[in-house]
Amino acid sequence: MSNLICTLFFGLLLIPFSNQITIPSSTKTIVGTWVSVDDQTGEERSHIKIYKAKNGLYYGKVIKLLFKPEGQENPKCTRCPKDDYRYNQPIIGLVLLSKMQGSKDLRAAKKGKVLDPESGYIADCQVELSDNDVDVLKVRGYWKMVSLGVTQTWKRLK
């Protein structure tokens, strides 16, 4: 009986602190749907969904194209390397970000790869939420060293 009273007493003491326990929200992490923006033109290009796969790594795939080459409803990745599994596959559904290792707070991921379907180039990649805005994702594709790369700024789709 005294164990039950102790449990209830300590349980009641914790109630005021229970609202301070936070569970990471997908709106504060890299997970979600993003609007990719061309780093040179500022033009919105596609919607990309970033998700966690069964292997524990993060991937991003095209779920919608905002541009379509004339006469092509769903163009194919004809410039992807011929030995890559994505070669000649439809761009909608194509995995662009792959094998990203998420940080503990999921505000960033690194050591992944990014594919540019327009050029077929595959680069090393890291992504990170902006310090100022959780609805902005910095996507950096680079070659060997992070300093040798290009950053795109993507916006969270709301």
Summary of the structure (lengths in Angstrom):
residues: 158
radius of gyration: 20.7
end to end distance: 52.4
largest distance: 77.3
contacts: 432
relative contact order: 0.16
helix: 14%
strand: 42%
